[in-house]
């Protein structure tokens, strides 16, 4: 067989390597074996051809004993084809294109020196137009399309029982904040991987950075230390804001990570990694950071999704990842925080076992969407959309902890963190919230709200938070005191109740309003938070009154919750009711 180089994403990024494509073609042409390359190879104009092969020696290039792999999907971002018996494929392309292989179950993608999986080839002959004057480098000229764009895969067993680590919105805007990412979420993954089960890979669903795209190399070096393949999709803060429109808004992202949207299979599960941040252009820039955008998947990506799904049996689990939510509690029809064409995506997924995940809002939410994409879907046909906890929480705001790292409680009161997706038998799934900094790993916060104007009182300099929200209150105030529970990863199918001592369970009511703890925290620490950060209504807050007949004394208050997957959670506190004379010390 001809000794082809595998032309992956990284091959296109260095100008010197791109210029070497011509001698590479000449060497392959002169070997006299295998598919010919260069001129006269029979390839139609506007067509990419190549081979997907098994890289048996993990050499990064095809050797004489590396067979072609049949039945592997390859795409140009719209059309999806499968390789023939010899591993060959052909795809139509335009003047510029991104060609990528869809990793099949039982195979792995080759990692580069930066630890990123290599699965795509950028065909951009002239590179990023220099007259765009991008602040961060775009794509170097790739030159003419190679006669054979090949992808190597290494064989390896994959179980249908596996875990995926889900990051969203790490969003560091400085090296200091990137250090926060390293020392919280990344360190937590490294220290707790044994408790997650088998971690197959990880993903970051957008806002990898906070506008400063020069931090990508360091970010990638840090993430590589986790030791599993890590996949990225872009957020609104991963854009080239100098771009005139969406067509050039991912130049730096593509230079770094390759295809901006793509798919892969693992353990029999299909993962669709979509880019639903549609940039409206530098000419629409408003005061503040960057330019305007909207949540939109777009016709080309929807065609890609449809064409992939045609190749996948209808009983296979599908996991869809994106940055902007399909819908959010903060405003399902706001084009900046929801996806305008979500109903079109849901029509394509209808009848399939599936779940979708997103980030962007720095809140934690569960939605069950009907066929029209509206929240409130019921029954087994409702689509489960999970808005993930942001790694950066409140954009790295809040008072510093003992290490000097921002406490970063999210604006819905959830401590900053991430999630783990667990797949069982390649068919069913659950997700699990993991706090990034809280060593206790608690799943809820319990506070007592006995002050009627707590929000106002929290702003007073002589008011202590534990006196506002603590578990020591006068006995005569018990009947007017709310127990407030933030079940951090709760949703509309969760239930929460509490009991005093061994008494009966008291059902709590899910209530949409700001978490009083985080509202008070922000109010008392205004100098430590970013200007736009404020407490927002929480979708996973439960409230109930203490019993009026509760006597003075010391009591055990226990909260029992059932989460979205039917799993129990339990927490509690010691409640002290003081008589009319005693005072809190």
FILO-541413 format. One record per residue (C-alpha): x, y, z. Coordinates in pm, whole numbers, padded with zeros to 5 digits, always signed. Layout:
% FILO-541413
XYZ
...
//
This chain:
% FILO-541413
+00000+00000+00000
+00106+00358-00057
+00247+00522+00256
-00001+00814+00279
+00025+01078+00548
-00294+01122+00742
-00406+01478+00677
-00575+01577+00998
-00672+01911+01147
-00324+01980+01278
-00170+01917+00935
-00351+02220+00803
-00250+02456+01077
+00121+02504+01020
+00211+02684+00703
+00527+02480+00648
+00334+02156+00668
+00073+02284+00428
+00344+02374+00177
+00480+02022+00206
+00165+01872+00055
+00300+01895-00299
+00614+01683-00239
+00401+01445-00034
+00177+01391-00334
+00478+01336-00556
+00620+01068-00326
+00290+00881-00314
+00245+00913-00689
+00583+00758-00756
+00527+00449-00543
+00316+00282-00808
+00082+00111-00561
-00248+00193-00389
-00482+00470-00494
-00303+00722-00707
-00271+01083-00595
-00204+01408-00766
-00332+01489-01114
-00512+01231-01316
-00659+01049-01016
-01011+01064-01156
-01147+01284-00882
-01428+01511-00999
-01391+01885-00963
-01532+02003-00630
-01486+01662-00473
-01277+01538-00179
-01165+01178-00170
-00968+00976+00079
-00939+00666+00291
-01027+00590+00652
-00782+00327+00773
-00679+00141+01086
-00357+00290+01215
-00225-00033+01364
+00105+00112+01477
-00041+00445+01597
+00214+00613+01368
-00004+00897+01249
+00049+00792+00888
-00070+00499+00682
+00168+00209+00652
+00167-00097+00424
-00013-00311+00683
-00284-00059+00768
-00612-00172+00608
-00892+00057+00500
-01194+00054+00730
-01535-00003+00573
-01865+00148+00680
-01721+00453+00862
-01911+00782+00830
-01733+01086+00685
-01891+01429+00634
-01837+01770+00480
-02070+01931+00735
-02383+01857+00531
-02358+01533+00336
-02266+01214+00521
-02126+00910+00341
-01993+00573+00452
-01663+00430+00337
-01663+00137+00095
-01506-00204+00150
-01157-00055+00102
-01221+00239+00334
-01260+00491+00050
-01502+00783+00045
-01588+01077-00179
-01766+01398-00081
-01865+01713-00267
-01695+02032-00147
-01689+02399-00236
-01400+02643-00255
-01357+02600+00119
-01463+02305+00331
-01421+02113+00654
-01403+01738+00611
-01424+01515+00917
-01451+01152+01014
-01724+01042+01257
-01546+00815+01503
-01725+00478+01514
-01774+00262+01821
-01469+00047+01889
-01213+00295+01758
-01022+00594+01894
-00904+00915+01730
-00533+00994+01722
-00427+01259+01976
-00188+01537+01885
+00089+01684+02099
-00168+01916+02257
-00382+01616+02357
-00670+01717+02130
-00836+01442+01923
-00769+01483+01549
-01064+01412+01326
-01098+01690+01067
-00922+01853+00774
-00964+02222+00694
-00962+02301+00324
-00903+02675+00312
-00657+02728+00025
-00596+03099+00088
-00638+03077+00466
-00816+03342+00667
-00843+03665+00464
-00575+03898+00604
-00791+04204+00550
-01016+04087+00834
-00736+04197+01070
-00839+03943+01331
-00705+04010+01677
-00627+03640+01720
-00467+03433+01440
-00689+03253+01194
-00608+02971+00954
-00286+02958+00756
-00326+02891+00380
-00376+02519+00327
-00299+02526-00047
-00462+02297-00303
-00680+02013-00183
-00471+01697-00140
-00561+01414-00372
-00633+01192-00072
-00752+01324+00263
-00707+01024+00489
-00806+00961+00850
-00641+00704+01076
-00820+00535+01366
-00687+00299+01629
-00888-00004+01735
-00994-00046+02097
-01281-00212+02287
-01563+00011+02411
-01822-00083+02670
-02176+00045+02661
-02127+00141+03027
-01923+00459+03044
-01907+00813+03180
-01853+01147+03008
-01737+01456+03199
-01943+01760+03098
-01787+02105+03135
-01949+02424+03020
-01848+02790+03047
-01508+02765+03217
-01482+03114+03069
-01153+03248+03206
-01073+03600+03086
-00722+03604+03230
-00439+03370+03317
-00542+03405+03682
-00891+03277+03606
-00751+02996+03393
-00558+02898+03704
-00893+02890+03887
-01022+02642+03626
-00709+02431+03673
-00724+02427+04052
-01099+02364+04088
-01281+02173+03815
-00978+02008+03654
-00831+01913+03990
-01168+01774+04100
-01187+01552+03790
-00833+01428+03850
-00908+01353+04213
-01249+01195+04170
-01228+01000+03845
-01240+00676+04038
-01581+00769+04177
-01729+00844+03835
-01674+00497+03693
-01519+00458+03351
-01454+00806+03210
-01441+00761+02832
-01395+01125+02735
-01490+01479+02825
-01641+01778+02651
-01668+02152+02698
-01992+02292+02556
-01878+02643+02476
-01731+02958+02626
-01405+02772+02657
-01255+03118+02706
-01386+03467+02774
-01297+03654+02450
-00916+03632+02494
-00848+03351+02246
-00472+03367+02307
-00538+03149+02613
-00630+02843+02403
-00281+02684+02403
-00247+02696+02783
-00607+02581+02825
-00538+02281+02604
-00219+02191+02789
-00409+02195+03118
-00702+01988+02989
-00465+01731+02838
-00352+01637+03189
-00691+01481+03259
-00575+01200+03034
-00889+01132+02830
-00993+01267+02487
-01155+01608+02527
-01394+01757+02270
-01487+02124+02238
-01762+02329+02079
-01757+02707+02063
-01958+02957+02263
-02039+03322+02206
-01714+03414+02383
-01509+03196+02147
-01589+03415+01845
-01371+03634+01627
-01563+03955+01685
-01391+04135+01394
-01561+03898+01149
-01824+04062+00926
-02063+03769+00963
-02097+03412+01084
-01892+03265+00799
-01563+03395+00946
-01650+03406+01316
-01484+03074+01407
-01144+03118+01236
-00937+03097+01556
-01155+02821+01700
-01118+02613+01382
-00742+02674+01374
-00725+02537+01727
-00986+02262+01742
-01085+02182+01383
-01445+02134+01274
-01681+02370+01461
-01955+02105+01463
-01925+01730+01418
-02029+01392+01560
-01877+01084+01716
-01992+00746+01840
-01889+00571+02161
-02024+00254+02317
-02307+00247+02063
-02419+00603+02150
-02422+00887+01895
-02296+01226+02014
-02390+01530+01804
-02167+01829+01883
-02344+02135+01742
-02254+02504+01710
-02576+02701+01768
-02414+03043+01823
-02504+03233+01507
-02294+03549+01491
-02472+03849+01345
-02155+04038+01259
-01923+04308+01382
-02151+04574+01231
-02413+04488+01495
-02172+04530+01784
-02322+04704+02081
-02173+04868+02386
-01992+04612+02596
-01819+04293+02496
-01811+04163+02142
-02095+04169+01893
-02447+04037+01869
-02548+03676+01815
-02854+03458+01833
-02920+03098+01919
-02971+02923+01585
-02861+02585+01452
-02917+02677+01089
-03017+02490+00776
-02675+02339+00699
-02627+02189+01045
-02984+02061+01052
-02920+01890+00718
-02606+01736+00869
-02802+01611+01170
-03070+01465+00945
-02812+01291+00727
-02628+01143+01026
-02950+01018+01182
-03043+00844+00856
-02731+00632+00907
-02804+00542+01272
-03067+00292+01393
-03366+00460+01555
-03322+00275+01885
-02970+00414+01949
-02929+00670+02225
-02846+01016+02090
-02675+01284+02303
-02682+01635+02157
-02444+01901+02292
-02461+02275+02217
-02378+02603+02387
-02699+02808+02387
-02992+02624+02549
-03284+02499+02345
-03493+02667+02613
-03418+02833+02945
-03610+02939+03251
-03467+03289+03206
-03658+03342+02881
-03733+03061+02631
-03802+03306+02347
-03508+03540+02400
-03291+03491+02088
-02975+03552+02288
-03037+03275+02541
-03261+03030+02354
-03246+02849+02020
-03483+02987+01756
-03503+02670+01545
-03516+02417+01829
-03844+02272+01701
-03673+02172+01374
-03406+01982+01569
-03664+01812+01788
-03857+01696+01482
-03543+01519+01361
-03492+01355+01701
-03857+01255+01749
-03909+00890+01836
-03545+00836+01938
-03406+00792+02289
-03216+01118+02336
-03103+01394+02569
-02949+01733+02497
-02713+01944+02708
-02608+02308+02693
-02456+02589+02897
-02448+02967+02841
-02688+03094+03110
-02476+03008+03416
-02780+02843+03570
-02870+02478+03624
-03199+02369+03465
-03394+02066+03347
-03656+02109+03075
-03895+01864+02914
-03989+01996+02573
-04293+01913+02366
-04285+01853+01990
-04317+02227+01928
-04007+02297+02138
-04204+02458+02420
-04123+02373+02783
-04373+02165+02977
-04369+01848+02771
-04512+01544+02948
-04493+01171+02903
-04225+00955+02751
-04209+01157+02429
-04093+01478+02599
-03738+01575+02508
-03509+01616+02809
-03288+01925+02781
-03034+01981+03058
-02873+02323+03107
-02546+02247+03281
-02382+02417+03577
-02108+02658+03468
-01752+02577+03568
-01702+02951+03623
-02030+02989+03815
-02078+03364+03850
-01799+03433+03599
-01542+03383+03876
-01711+03641+04099
-01757+03639+04473
-01541+03654+04784
-01221+03451+04770
-01191+03120+04951
-00894+03028+05169
-00688+02962+04854
-00768+03301+04704
-01000+03149+04441
-01336+03317+04383
-01618+03121+04544
-01814+03176+04219
-02162+03068+04330
-02387+03079+04025
-02662+03337+03998
-02925+03071+04074
-02736+02973+04389
-02568+02658+04256
-02201+02630+04353
-01983+02636+04043
-01905+02291+03906
-01975+02041+03629
-02171+01726+03549
-02101+01365+03467
-02313+01182+03211
-02337+00810+03287
-02451+00574+03012
-02568+00221+03094
-02572-00051+02832
-02549+00208+02556
-02922+00272+02605
-03006+00468+02920
-02844+00768+03087
-02830+00976+03402
-02644+01294+03484
-02480+01388+03811
-02383+01732+03943
-02033+01767+04091
-01937+02085+04279
-01590+02200+04176
-01479+02356+04502
-01709+02232+04778
-01521+01946+04944
-01839+01812+05102
-01991+01742+04760
-02333+01841+04887
-02632+01841+04654
-02841+02103+04832
-02829+02411+05054
-03076+02466+05341
-03139+02812+05486
-03400+02962+05712
-03567+03280+05598
-03711+03454+05902
-03657+03818+05803
-03938+03954+05587
-03715+04211+05411
-03412+03988+05392
-03292+04127+05057
-03281+04481+05196
-03128+04378+05527
-02850+04187+05350
-02717+04515+05217
-02672+04671+05559
-02311+04668+05678
-02402+04560+06033
-02611+04262+05927
-02447+03920+05941
-02557+03655+05694
-02585+03386+05957
-02828+03606+06151
-03038+03654+05839
-03037+03297+05712
-02906+03086+05999
-03069+02814+06207
-03099+03011+06531
-03425+03205+06558
-03667+03320+06832
-03936+03062+06902
-04213+03314+06841
-04080+03365+06484
-04104+02996+06388
-04448+03020+06230
-04333+03299+06002
-04004+03136+05901
-03951+02967+05566
-03733+02666+05515
-03568+02727+05176
-03391+02442+04997
-03186+02483+04682
-03160+02134+04533
-02875+02229+04306
-02956+01992+04018
-03329+01973+04077
-03603+02024+03822
-03977+01989+03759
-03974+01615+03830
-03788+01647+04161
-03962+01642+04499
-03841+01790+04829
-03975+01756+05185
-03847+01812+05536
-03918+01676+05881
-03846+01795+06233
-03692+01518+06442
-03886+01198+06379
-04201+01386+06283
-04396+01355+05959
-04257+01477+05628
-04371+01824+05528
-04400+01867+05152
-04220+02168+05009
-04333+02373+04710
-04112+02443+04408
-04096+02821+04383
-03941+03040+04116
-03750+03324+04281
-03389+03417+04361
-03204+03203+04611
-03191+03419+04924
-02844+03296+05012
-02680+03399+04685
-02879+03724+04673
-02743+03816+05016
-02394+03696+04927
-02382+03921+04621
-02526+04215+04814
-02270+04190+05091
-01975+04131+04854
-02047+04372+04570
-01682+04468+04534
-01583+04109+04454
-01828+04043+04171
-01841+04148+03809
-02074+04433+03728
-02341+04234+03542
-02370+03954+03800
-02693+03950+04000
-02917+03688+04155
-03170+03549+03908
-03486+03346+03971
-03393+02987+04047
-03574+02693+03888
-03479+02447+04164
-03582+02619+04487
-03829+02464+04733
-04002+02651+05017
-04222+02558+05315
-04302+02717+05654
-04179+02581+05984
-04466+02441+06196
-04628+02709+06411
-04648+02481+06714
-04274+02411+06722
-04151+02461+07077
-03836+02636+07193
-03539+02405+07207
-03292+02226+06981
-03430+02025+06689
-03301+01811+06405
-03426+01931+06065
-03381+01676+05787
-03447+01738+05416
-03528+01442+05191
-03528+01496+04815
-03581+01285+04504
-03405+01413+04193
-03497+01401+03823
-03377+01040+03791
-03552+00912+04104
-03238+00913+04317
-03269+01008+04687
-03068+01289+04847
-03061+01376+05214
-02919+01665+05416
-02998+01846+05737
-02915+02103+06000
-02957+02167+06372
-03236+02415+06440
-03225+02617+06762
-03545+02793+06870
-03475+03040+07146
-03725+03141+07411
-03816+03505+07452
-03516+03581+07675
-03220+03396+07521
-03020+03549+07241
-02807+03399+06965
-02437+03409+07061
//
